[in-house]
């Protein structure tokens, strides 16, 4: 199983993700050195750079560091005996702000610590699996949720068991494998106004009651959709316990109007630039066009990474070997960013005249692999 051919919703894929060594950054060659390479060697070098740019590691943004610290507090303090319910965390933000990355990288670090401290085999001789991770779909039902958990562990009875049997199998898998953390992504697909959605919501409460794990949920715009408040009164009162037990962790976007968040944007660009392997890339290239990059991406790190990675690919293929505004103008990214571009440009234009540009607020910032 290669690094690009695994699913985090299967234990084998999760293990590959957890155990994978950090990639090595290719050497940055001068233009003349690239020209001197033979055609085969040049192709291999370019392929290595394409792969690196698409996978150069997690940038330690303030949002990620803050969320990891809060998750660590929640998980580390969940030491209640099995007869008591543990509180859960829910990472809630708009798309493209790194919610899943925050959850996955925290869970990966947790998994590594558990294996290092306790070993790969439980006291009963079972495979130790410290974390399970599943992602919901738009038509998730009670049975499919149980099946997804069982499929993560590779339980053989997932195709022929009913919902109750699958729930029992999932419980056995968690207990036998000494799982301590459960990540459930795309929780926003649950619609508590539908019968199936209410059943899944109630089942999540049952899982929290029965499984000795801390849950980390990930969703989009849950607060705006009144995901937590809808169940506190009226016909959806069964949701009340969910609202009381979940601790919401927001992931704010970068900003051009708040000086500190603008500085964070500049630091993110400094760190991103240090990872790029382009022959003609000059220092402070990205910070010099920081306002332009914010205009293109609305301060969403996912959109920024898409723009930069595609831009690097084009710079290598076209032979420019640097990122410039004319080159980046040729790159199309997600529709949300494209649609928001004019509005973001207007915000930049009307910014307080006394405020420095984002580029001037940038300072050196050392990122790290998560």
N, C-alpha and C positions, 0 to 999 in steps of 0.2 A: 504493500500500500504506500503510494508516494505521498509527499506532503500536500499536494494539491488534489488528491483523490480520496478524501475521507469525509465522513459526516460526523459532526459533533453530537448527533443524536444517537450514536451507537458507541458502545464502550470501547471498541477497537479504535474508532476514529478519535474519540476523546483522549484515549491513551497516547495516540500519535501526537495530538496537539500538546498534551501535557509534557511528554518526554522529548519533544523535538528540540534539538540544539539551536541556538541562535544562528541565523545566517551570517555569513562573512561578507562584508562590503567589498565589492571589486575594487581593484586599484584604479585610481583616476589617472588615466594616461593623457598626455598632451596630444593635440591634433596631429602633429608630425609622427608621434609614436603609433597612433591608430592607423594612419596612412601606411606606415611601414609594415604593418601586420599583413600576412598573407590573407587571401580571401576567406579561407576556412577559419583561420584564427580570429579574423575580424568578426566573422559571423558568430563564433562562439563567445567572443567578448561582448558583443552587443546583446546576445541572448542572456548572458549572465547579468548584464545591466538591466534589461527589461524585467527579469525575474526579481532582481533586488529592489527595483523601484516599486514594484507591485507588493512587496512583502518586507519592507525595511524596518519592521518592528513597530511597537506601540510607542507613541509619543506621550511622555509623562506630563500631560496638561494639568493645570490646577484643578479642573473639574474631575479628572480621573483620580488624582491624588486625594482629593477631598472625599469622593465617593468611596474609595478603597478604605480610607480611615474610618468612615462611618460604618461600612460593612464589617470591618474587623471588630469594631466595638459591639455591634449587634451579635455577630456570630460567636465571638469569644465570651460574651456574657450569657449566652444561651446554654447554661450548664444544668438546667432543670432536670430532675429525674423524669423517667418515661411517663409517669402518670400526670405530668404537668405540661401544658402547652407552651411551646416556644414562640416568641414573636418572630414575624417575618419582615423582610425588607422588600420594597418595591421601587425599582428605578423607573422614574416617570419623566419623560421629556418628549419633545418633538422629534421627528425623524432626522437622521444625519448628525446627531450630537454625540454618538458613541455609547449609547446605552448598553447594547449587547457586548461591545468590547469591554466595558467596565465590568459587567457581570462575568464574562468568560475569563478575563485575565485574573480577576480576584479568585474565581473558582479554581483556576489552574494553579495559582500560588498556594491555595489552601490544600489542594490535592497533593502537590509536591511535599508540603510540610508533613501531611499525614503519613504518606508513604515513607518518608525519611525517618520519621519518629517511630512508626508502628510496624513497618514492613509491608510486604505485598500479600501476606497471607494472614487471615484472622486466627484467633485462638482456636476456633473450631475447624480450621483447615480449609476454609473457603477463600476464594479470591477476594482481596480487599479492593473495594471500589469506593473511594471516599466521596465522590461526587456523581450525581446523575444529572443529565441535562436534556430537556425536550423543548421543542418549539410547537406552539399551538397553531392550528389552521382556522380558516374562516368557518368551517363546519365541524369543529371539535365537539364531540358528544362525550357523555360519561364513559362509554365503552372505548372510544378512540383515545381518550386521555390515559386510561388504564393500560391500553394496548401499547401506546407509545412508551410508557415507563417500562413495561415488560420487554419491549423490543430493544430498548437501550441496553438492558442486561443480557439480551440474547435468550430470553426464556423460550423454550420450545413449544409452549402451548398457546402462543398468542393468536393463532389463526382459528382455533376451534373453541375457545372459552368464551363464556358470556361475560357481561360487565362485572358481576359479583365475583366470578372466579378470577377474572383478570385483576381485580382489586386485591384479592387474597394473594395472588402470585406476586404482585408488585410489592406488597408488604413483606412477603418472604424474601424477595430479592434484596430489599433495603436492609432487613435485619441480618440476613446471612452474610452480606457483603460489607457490613459495618459502615454503611453510607451515612455521612453526617451533614451533607449539604445537597440541596436540590435546586436546580436552576430551571425555571419555567419561563420561556421567552414568548413574546407576542401575546401577553395576557389580555391585550385590548380586543382580541377577537371574541372574548366572552361577552355576550349580550345578556345582561340580567333580566331584560324585558321579555326574552323568549324562554320557552319551557326548557329547551336543551341548555341554554345559557345559565339558567337558575340551577339546573341540576349539576352542571360543572362547577359553579360557584360553591354550592353546598358540598360537593365532593372535595374541593380544595380544602374546605374547613375540616372535613373528615380526615383527609390525609395529614393535615397539621396536628389533629388530635391523636392519630394513630402512629405516625412515623416519628422516630426520634431524630429528626433532621431539622435544620434551619432552611427555610425556603427563601430564595431570592427570585422575585418576579420582575419581569421586564415588560414595559408597555409604553404605548404612544399616547400622549395627551390625556391621561386618565383623569387628572384633576379637572381639566376643561370639560370633559364628558360627564362630570359628576359621578365618576365610577365609585368613589368612596361614600358619597353622600346619598345616593339613590336608595340605598338599603336601610337607612336609619329610621325612616318612617314609612307608613303606608303598607301596601301589599308586599313590598320587598324587604320587610323588616328582618328577614333571615340573613341579609347582608350585613347587619349591624356588627356582628362579631368580626367580620373581615375588616371593616373600617377601624375597629378598635385595635386589632392585632397587627395591622400592617403599618410599618414605618415608611413613609414616603421620602425618597431621596430624589430631589430634582437635579437636573443637569442643565445649567443655564448656558445659553449661547454666548459667543463673544459679542462685544459691543463696540461701537465707535463713539458713543456719547459718554460712557463711563471711563474715566482715565485709567483706572486699574485694569479693567477688562480689555481696554485698547492696548495697554502694555502687554497683557497676556497674549493677545493676538500677534503682536510683534515678536514676542519670544517664541511663539509657536513657529513662526516663519523662519526665525534664525535656526531653530533645531531642525526643521524640515530641510532647509537648504544644506545643512551639514551632512545630510544623508544622500544627497544627489550626486551621481557620478556622471557629470557632463564635462567634456574637455575644455569648453570655453566659458564655463560658469564662473562669474566674478563674485567676490565677496559682497554681501549685502544686496544681492540681486533681488531677492524676494521682498526684503523689507523696503527697498526703494519703490516697489509697486504694491505696497501693502494695502493702500486704499483701493486700488484696482482689484486686487484679489478678494477683498471684502465685498466689493460691489458685485463680483461674479458669483460669490458663494454665500452671501448673507451671513457670514460668520459661522457656518456649519462645517465642522471638521470633515465630515464625510464627503461633502461637496468639494472642499479644498483638496482632499487627497485624490479624488477623481480627476480634478483639473490638472493637478501637478503630475500624476502618473501618466495620464494621456499626453500631457504636454511633453514629458520626458521622452515618451515613445516617439512622438513626432519629431522632436529635436534630434534624436539619434538617427531616425530613418531619413530625415531630410538633410542631415549633415550640419545643421545649425549648431548643435552641441551646447545650446544655452536656452534659457527660458526668457522670452521677450513678450511684450504685450501683443505685437503683431502675430506672433506664433500662437499665443494663447487665445487670441480672438478667433482662430480657426477651430478651436476645440469646443465641441458641444458637451454639456454636462446635463445633470438632471433637470427636468422640466420645471420643478419648483423654483430652483435658482434662476433659471432663465426668465421665468415669469416675474420674479421679484426684483430683477436687476434694475429696472427703471426706478422703482420705489426706493431701493437701497441707494442708488446714485443720488436721488433727490435728498435723502437723509444726509449723505456725505456733503452735499453742496450747501446745505443749510446748517451745518454744524457750527457751533459757536466760533466766531472769527478768531477769538483769542486762544482757541484750543489748538495744540500742535497736531500735525498729521500723525497717523498711526506709525508711519515710518520713523518719525523723530522720537517716538516713545519707546521704540524697540531697544532692547539691550541683550547682551549675551545670555543665553539660557541653555543649560545642559539638560537634555532629555535623557531618558533611560529606557531600556527594555523592561516591560512589565512582566 
